[in-house]
Amino acid sequence: MANNATGLTRIVKAAGYSWKGVRAAWRHEAAFRQELIAVAIAILVACWLDIDTLSRVLMIGSVVLVVVVELLNSAVEAVVDRFGGEWHELSGRAKDMGSAAVLITLLLAVYVWVALLWPW
């Protein structure tokens, strides 16, 4: 059955699906829970620091990006797992690439924070 929702109805439904995804990630993904808690703390620290607005935005944006990439990685893992529990090279590759994306994003966040806070 096609979804013919338009306008505000479509936006409300999309927000509901998004919230459902966040809840599923919280419920089923330990890494997401850990990263979300770390991000919340990082955001509080960034807001507390006496820094300019651009630095604060870059610091918060870099850690929020980690959560976004973790959600995408979790989605890839869920789809791969849906199609079978047996090992397959392509399944392993997809999961490894998703994990690599999270790692690169974490390294970017660390770099941004160090670059902005380190007294050069």
Protein Blocks (a to p, Z undefined) as FASTA:
>chain_A
ZZfbehjllmmmmmmmmmmmmmmmmmmmmklmmmmmmmmmmmmmmmmpccdfklmmmmmm
mmmmmmmmmmmmmmmmmmmmmnojbdcfklmmmmmmmmmmmmmmmmmmmmmmmmmmpcZZ
